[in-house]
């Protein structure tokens, strides 16, 4: 849990998080009883706190209901498919909450910044993903999308901490080291994700990832997906 001048105290954080856990347990019961399908997408810069938020959200609920999906780089076969295709098998069935730790928005985010896809491919993705998400929503999925933002200074501090802390070194990849050297204004994917262009029924939020207040805030919003 990171602390800045604007962070909660440890006691305030634990109290707020406990309240959120209670609400998430209530959500779990509701999902199981009603057969609801919830898909939560987390995107954002490396070091913005996606993993910490997901851990905070899932530590008091059942992994049989709340499932976290973090896909590895695509195989050669998956590269030949429609870009969003490899995510479809992981979408929630009745009575499930699926949390994506990064998602199809990689196409217009990290892949575009790193040069792994062309501008034409990124533009095509941005033009078509709204239709894919619309189909998800029309199938009964409640779609929640979060883009976590972090300042360049805080991102650098957190990544350097990963380098020096043997408990966190597993989080650091060669690609991440290179990606942070290309810090730029939030990509078009962030705008599309948080504005929900052309996707009626998708709830989108853009919380700051610089302080520990983000965990209770995101969990509180996620525990009431119908708002």
N, C-alpha and C positions, 0 to 999 in steps of 0.2 A: 504494500500500500504506500503510494507516494504521498509526500506532504509538501505543500507549498504554503505561501502566506495566506492563500484563500481556502485551504483545505479544512475539512472537519477535524476535530480532535478525535483521538482513537475511540473515546467513549461515545461521542456523538455518532461516529461512523458505525460502530457496532450496534448501537440502538436503532439507527435508521435501517441498517441492513437486516436486522432481526425482523423489523416490521415488514420489509419487502419479502423476506423468506416466507412469512405467514401468508402474504398475498399470493405468492407463487404456488404455495401448497394448495390454496383455495382454487387457483387457476388449474392446477393439475387435476383436482377432483372434478371440476367442471368439464374439463376436456375429456376425461374418462367417461363421465356420465352422459355427456351429450354427443360424443363422437366428433368433436370439433377437430379441425386440422389447422395447426398454426406453423407458419414458417417465419423464422427470424433470421435476417441477414445482417452480418456485421462486416463492415468494410472500414477502411481508413488507412492512415499511414502506419508503417512499421513503428512500434514503440508507442502507439496511441492508447494502448491498454485493452485491446480486443480480448486477449486471453484472460486478463484479470476480470473483466466484466462477465465473461462467460462462466468462469470458475465461480464467481460470486452468485450468479444466477442459478447454477445447477447443484451447488453443494448440499442443498437440503431437499431435493426432489428426486424422484425415481428415474434412473437411467432407462427404464422400460417405457417411460412416457417422454422424458426430455432426452433427445438424442443429438449429440454434437457431430457435425460433419466437417472435416478439414481434409479436402482432397489433395493428393500429391500432384506433381506436374503431370500433364496428360501424356498418355502413351502415344505411339505412332498411330495406332488405330483410332484413338480418340481425337487426335489432331485432324483426321480426315472427316470427322463427323461435323454436323451442325454444332456451333460452339457451345450452346447451352445444353446440348443433349446429354452430356455425361453427368449433369446435375439432376436430371429428371428422375432417375431411379431412387434418389435419396429424398425426394419430396415426401411430406407427411401423409400417412394414411389416417383413417378415423382414429381418434383417441391419442394422437401423437403431437408433440412439439419438436420440430427439427430446427436446430440452430446451426447456421452456416458460418464457420470461421473463415472468412473470405468466400467469394461466390463467383457467379458469372460476370460480376462487374470487374473482375481481374482484367478482362479483355480491354476495357477502355481506361484502366487505371495503371497498374504496375506493368502490364505487358506493353502498353503503348509507351510509357515513360522509358522502359528498358529497351525498346526497339524490338521486342519479340513479335510484334504484329505491326503491319503497316498502318498508316493513317487511314487508308481506304478501308481496311478491315475493321478498324476501330469505329469509323463512321458508320459502316454497315451494321455493326453491333448496336450502336446507339439508336439507329433508325428502326431496328427490329425488336429489341428486347421488350419494348412496351407491349407488343402483341403477345409475347410469351408470358409476361406477367399477367396480362389481362386474362389469358386462358387459365392460368393458375387460379386466379381469383374466381372466375366463373365456375371452376370445378369445386368451389367451396372452401378454398384455402384462405385463411386470414394471413396476409402478408405484412410483416413489419420490417422496416429497413433502417439501419443505423450507419451513419458515417461518423467515425470518431476522429476528431481533429486534434492536433498537437503542434506546439510551436517548434521551430527548428532547434532552439536551445534545449528544450525539454527532451525532444527526440534524441539529440546527440548525447545528452546525459544518460538517458536510459540505455541506449545501445552500448555506450562505453562501459556501463555497469555490467552488461551482459558479457563483455569481453573479460572483465576482471573478476567476475563472480563465477566460480566453477559450478555453482548450482544453476546458473542461467545460461551457460555457454551453449547449451543445446539449442537455444532459441535463435542463435546467430548463424546465418548462412552467408556464403560468399556473395550471393545475389543481394542480400540485405545490406551488406557493407557498401556495395556499389550503388544500390538504390538510394541510400541516404545522401550520397554525394550529389544526387540530382533532385534535391528538394525544390519543388516548384509550387506555384499556386494550385489549390485543389483542382484535380483534373475534371474534365467535362462529366466523367462518370459520377463524381460526387454530386454535381448539380442535378443530374438525371435521377440519381438514387433518392436524393432528399426532396426534390420537388415532385417526384412521382409523375412526370410528364406523360399524359395520355394513359395513365393507369388509375382508373377510378377504383377506390376501395383499398389502395395500398397506403398504409400509414408510414410516413418517413420522418426521421429525426436526425439532427446533426449536433449531438452534445460535444462539449469540450472534453478532451481526454487528459488534461493537464493535472487535474486534482482527483482526490478520492471520492468527491461528491458524485462523480459520474456513475459509480456502481449502483448506489441506491436509486439514483434518478432513472437510469436505464431499466433497472429491474422493476421499478414502480410503473413505468410506462408499459413494459412488456406484460406485466401481470393483469393489465386491463386492455387487451388488444382490440376490443370493440369501440374504444374511445376514438 
